[in-house]
């Protein structure tokens, strides 16, 4: 018998004589190796010739399988479904897989080296919520099991629940003077898919908005809210599980938009009043939402505007120095604010006092320095500063003349201001004659009379 690893080779056995019909090699053949064998019978005459050579290949002995790779869940994965299946890759020479599951690294309280023949495992009950599990899958066969295989971990999902209520942040509950176009806003709720918004004009009412689904955290109505109206609002978070319960309703009241003010009523003078002093203060009633008043004053005879839309912030205006005697005036007072001015307001007519000078004088003076009748007093002349006063003696000579006689500085004290070169300083007792001229247009005229000096 001859055995080799090549055709005709004899490195294992070289023409060994065997008396039986079998041969076992002194040691195991090598794994996965091809051998060439020839067996040639022999006797005393000789050995057979041309005998055929055969060949065979030895087996490959089974070994411990390699580790598998867990494909799902991924190592460190989160939010894994509670009924998730664990899967892994197939190992070709594995007879099965030992799976172990615990809640700590190396733990086995859920599954302890359960043998699985396929490449997936579904636990017999759901995993717990929000729990980290540790899993190992170890390949095995008849030779043994894989060594040093990696453990993975994953964390399960937290099942959705009905969301909590939100808090409406604007408008505040009980707020007033809220803008008509105000947006309703609220805080976000983490596990909410959206929010149901309801708005009505009574508690629980829904005539404006009825459980409208909104995905953000604000809502602006499709049209402005009504003025000075109380609205009731609820915002209820919801998700796939359901909607929040017992959420608080809030209410608020909208603003009243400002409008132009109403007309005022002139308090003084009354319409068609006559004899109004030229040194008058015109007054009117206050209007609640007025920011000011436009005052216009026109002299009706000439059409001249004395005041034209003059802005006044009080309820009166002093017309001293603006009015003439004996004239008719039309006055209007129009309230205004930021929204505009009052409309269709009327005006008032009034006529000022007439200026008639009717001099009343003391017809005698006694300029002796005793403080009584030391100068000639002409009553009322202060109202007509544009004047000229002259005094004449009995022969018609002008002995005194002054302009702007005022009963204070410019007065006649019995002393001559004319003809002094004739010695006429202090005038003697006697009868004198006077002439008063009013030069202003409204009361122009001359007034004459006599005056007695008594010393």
Rosetta blueprint (number, residue, H / E / L):
1 X L
2 X E
3 X E
4 X E
5 X L
6 X L
7 X L
8 X L
9 X L
10 X L
11 X L
12 X L
13 X E
14 X L
15 X L
16 X L
17 X L
18 X L
19 X L
20 X L
21 X L
22 X L
23 X L
24 X L
25 X L
26 X L
27 X L
28 X L
29 X L
30 X L
31 X L
32 X L
33 X L
34 X E
35 X E
36 X E
37 X E
38 X E
39 X L
40 X L
41 X L
42 X E
43 X L
44 X L
45 X L
46 X L
47 X E
48 X L
49 X L
50 X L
51 X L
52 X L
53 X E
54 X E
55 X E
56 X E
57 X E
58 X L
59 X L
60 X L
61 X L
62 X L
63 X L
64 X L
65 X L
66 X L
67 X L
68 X L
69 X L
70 X E
71 X E
72 X E
73 X L
74 X L
75 X L
76 X L
77 X E
78 X E
79 X E
80 X E
81 X L
82 X L
83 X L
84 X L
85 X L
86 X E
87 X E
88 X E
89 X L
90 X L
91 X L
92 X L
93 X L
94 X L
95 X L
96 X E
97 X E
98 X E
99 X E
100 X E
101 X E
102 X E
103 X L
104 X L
105 X L
106 X L
107 X L
108 X L
109 X L
110 X L
111 X E
112 X E
113 X E
114 X E
115 X E
116 X E
117 X L
118 X L
119 X L
120 X E
121 X E
122 X L
123 X L
124 X L
125 X L
126 X L
127 X L
128 X L
129 X L
130 X L
131 X L
132 X E
133 X E
134 X E
135 X E
136 X E
137 X E
138 X E
139 X E
140 X E
141 X L
142 X L
143 X L
144 X L
145 X E
146 X L
147 X L
148 X L
149 X L
150 X L
151 X L
152 X E
153 X E
154 X E
155 X E
156 X E
157 X L
158 X L
159 X L
160 X L
161 X L
162 X L
163 X L
164 X L
165 X L
166 X L
167 X L
168 X E
169 X E
170 X E
171 X L
172 X L
173 X L
174 X L
175 X E
176 X E
177 X E
178 X E
179 X L
180 X L
181 X L
182 X L
183 X L
184 X E
185 X E
186 X E
187 X L
188 X L
189 X L
190 X L
191 X L
192 X L
193 X L
194 X E
195 X E
196 X E
197 X E
198 X E
199 X E
200 X E
201 X L
202 X L
203 X L
204 X L
205 X L
206 X L
207 X L
208 X L
209 X E
210 X E
211 X E
212 X E
213 X E
214 X E
215 X L
216 X L
217 X L
218 X E
219 X E
220 X L
221 X L
222 X L
223 X L
224 X L
225 X L
226 X L
227 X L
228 X L
229 X L
230 X E
231 X E
232 X E
233 X E
234 X E
235 X E
236 X E
237 X E
238 X E
239 X L
240 X L
241 X L
242 X L
243 X E
244 X L
245 X L
246 X L
247 X L
248 X L
249 X L
250 X E
251 X E
252 X E
253 X E
254 X E
255 X L
256 X L
257 X L
258 X L
259 X L
260 X L
261 X L
262 X L
263 X L
264 X L
265 X L
266 X E
267 X E
268 X E
269 X L
270 X L
271 X L
272 X L
273 X E
274 X E
275 X E
276 X E
277 X L
278 X L
279 X L
280 X L
281 X E
282 X E
283 X E
284 X E
285 X L
286 X L
287 X L
288 X L
289 X L
290 X L
291 X L
292 X E
293 X E
294 X E
295 X E
296 X E
297 X E
298 X E
299 X E
300 X L
301 X L
302 X L
303 X L
304 X L
305 X E
306 X E
307 X E
308 X E
309 X E
310 X E
311 X E
312 X E
313 X L
314 X L
315 X L
316 X E
317 X E
318 X E
319 X L
320 X L
321 X L
322 X L
323 X L
324 X L
325 X L
326 X L
327 X L
328 X E
329 X E
330 X E
331 X E
332 X E
333 X E
334 X E
335 X E
336 X E
337 X E
338 X L
339 X L
340 X E
341 X E
342 X L
343 X L
344 X L
345 X L
346 X L
347 X L
348 X E
349 X E
350 X E
351 X E
352 X E
353 X L
354 X L
355 X L
356 X L
357 X L
358 X L
359 X L
360 X E
361 X E
362 X L
363 X L
364 X E
365 X E
366 X L
367 X L
368 X L
369 X L
370 X L
371 X L
372 X L
373 X L
374 X L
375 X L
376 X L
377 X L
378 X E
379 X E
380 X L
381 X H
382 X H
383 X H
384 X L
385 X L
386 X L
387 X E
388 X E
389 X E
390 X E
391 X E
392 X E
393 X L
394 X L
395 X L
396 X L
397 X L
398 X E
399 X E
400 X E
401 X E
402 X E
403 X E
404 X L
405 X L
406 X L
407 X L
408 X L
409 X L
410 X L
411 X L
412 X L
413 X L
414 X L
415 X E
416 X L
417 X L
418 X L
419 X L
420 X H
421 X H
422 X H
423 X L
424 X L
425 X L
426 X E
427 X L
428 X L
429 X L
430 X E
431 X E
432 X E
433 X E
434 X E
435 X E
436 X E
437 X E
438 X E
439 X L
440 X L
441 X H
442 X H
443 X H
444 X L
445 X E
446 X E
447 X E
448 X E
449 X E
450 X E
451 X E
452 X E
453 X E
454 X L
455 X L
